[in-house]
Amino acid sequence: MVSEVIAIGWALIVIGVILLLAEAFNPGFFLAVPGTTLIILGAISLLFPEIFSSTWIILIGIITALFSAGASVFIYSRITAESSVPYTTSRDSLVGKTGIATKKIEPDNISGKVEIDNVEWSAKSSENTIGKGKKVRVIASKGVHVIVEEA
């Protein structure tokens, strides 16, 4: 029985390490908690094999999962840059802003591109063709593209 618990403990640790490695290569908080929990439960089963076969393991598992979740949230909040907070732009908030044409902009075609506040938008002009590199001002916004005029 003890050898089975030891084998299960090592299996939990290996699976936990695999989950943490997967999390490291694809961050998103989804694998860190179960990976950490499995590693801790595996270590507990190696250190105290008799607990693993009792009902205490359920309580230990719940406490470990809660601890892992809290620790993961704390660690992610410390290592995440403040500038990576999601940025949302309302299309109406673009009207009046200026930018630079990064691709030729034509009146009847939304294949033109304009960069406004370091974000590239599809664009068409209100009247004339606007060449790449020209300064533009947004006069309207429709869907996911903007309508601009040369500034």
C-alpha positions in Angstrom: 0.0 0.0 0.0 2.8 2.4 0.9 4.6 1.8 -2.4 1.3 2.5 -4.3 1.0 5.9 -2.5 4.6 6.7 -3.2 4.0 6.0 -6.9 0.9 8.1 -6.9 2.8 10.9 -5.1 5.5 10.9 -7.8 2.9 10.8 -10.5 1.1 13.9 -9.0 4.4 15.7 -8.8 5.3 14.9 -12.5 1.9 15.9 -13.7 2.1 19.1 -11.6 5.5 20.0 -13.1 4.2 19.3 -16.6 1.3 21.7 -16.0 3.6 24.4 -14.6 5.9 24.0 -17.7 2.8 24.3 -19.9 1.8 27.5 -18.0 5.3 28.9 -18.4 5.2 28.5 -22.2 1.5 29.7 -22.5 0.8 32.1 -19.5 -2.8 32.6 -18.6 -3.2 31.5 -15.0 -5.2 28.4 -16.0 -2.6 25.7 -15.3 -0.6 27.3 -12.4 -3.2 26.5 -9.7 -3.8 22.8 -10.5 0.0 22.3 -11.2 1.0 23.8 -7.9 -1.8 21.9 -6.1 -0.7 18.5 -7.6 2.9 19.1 -6.7 2.0 19.9 -3.0 -0.3 17.0 -2.8 2.3 14.7 -4.3 4.9 16.0 -1.8 2.5 15.4 1.1 1.8 11.9 0.0 5.5 11.2 -0.1 6.1 12.7 3.3 3.0 11.3 5.0 1.7 8.3 3.0 -0.8 7.3 5.7 -2.7 10.7 5.3 -3.2 10.0 1.6 -5.4 7.0 2.4 -7.5 8.9 4.9 -10.4 11.3 4.5 -8.0 14.1 5.6 -6.6 14.3 2.1 -9.9 15.9 0.9 -9.5 18.8 3.4 -5.7 19.0 2.6 -6.5 19.2 -1.1 -9.1 22.0 -0.7 -6.7 24.0 1.5 -3.9 23.4 -0.9 -6.0 24.5 -3.9 -7.1 27.7 -2.1 -3.5 28.4 -1.1 -2.2 27.8 -4.7 -4.9 30.0 -6.2 -4.1 32.9 -3.8 -0.3 32.5 -4.3 -0.7 32.4 -8.1 -2.8 35.5 -8.1 -0.3 37.3 -5.9 2.7 36.2 -8.1 0.9 37.1 -11.4 0.0 40.6 -9.9 3.7 41.1 -9.1 5.2 40.0 -12.4 2.6 41.5 -14.7 3.6 44.9 -16.1 1.2 47.7 -15.3 1.2 48.6 -19.0 -0.3 45.3 -19.9 -3.7 46.3 -18.5 -6.3 45.9 -21.3 -6.8 49.0 -23.3 -10.2 49.7 -24.9 -10.9 52.3 -27.5 -14.4 53.4 -28.3 -14.8 54.2 -31.9 -16.4 57.5 -31.0 -13.4 58.5 -29.0 -11.3 58.5 -32.2 -13.1 61.4 -33.8 -10.9 64.4 -33.8 -7.7 62.5 -33.2 -4.7 62.7 -35.5 -2.5 60.0 -36.9 -0.2 59.0 -39.7 -1.2 57.2 -42.9 0.8 53.9 -43.0 -0.8 52.8 -46.3 -2.4 54.9 -49.1 -5.9 55.9 -48.2 -8.6 56.2 -50.8 -12.2 57.5 -50.7 -14.1 54.4 -51.7 -11.8 51.7 -50.2 -11.1 50.7 -46.6 -7.8 49.0 -47.5 -6.0 52.2 -46.3 -4.3 52.1 -42.9 -3.7 54.8 -40.4 -1.9 54.7 -37.0 -3.5 56.5 -34.2 -2.1 56.3 -30.6 0.1 53.4 -31.7 -2.9 51.4 -32.9 -3.4 50.7 -36.6 -6.9 51.1 -38.1 -8.4 50.5 -41.5 -9.2 53.8 -43.1 -10.8 55.5 -46.0 -10.7 59.2 -46.9 -13.6 61.6 -47.0 -12.7 63.0 -50.4 -9.2 62.7 -51.8 -6.5 60.1 -51.9 -4.0 60.5 -49.1 -0.5 59.2 -49.5 1.5 57.1 -47.1 3.2 59.1 -44.4 0.7 62.0 -44.5 -0.8 63.4 -41.3 -4.5 62.7 -41.0 -7.4 63.6 -38.7 -10.4 61.3 -37.9 -13.7 62.8 -38.9 -15.9 59.8 -38.4 -15.8 56.1 -37.4 -17.9 53.3 -38.9 -17.6 49.8 -37.5 -13.9 48.9 -37.4 -12.6 51.5 -39.8 -12.2 55.3 -39.6 -12.9 58.0 -42.1 -10.1 60.6 -42.3 -9.1 63.8 -44.0 -5.6 65.1 -44.5 -4.6 67.3 -41.5 
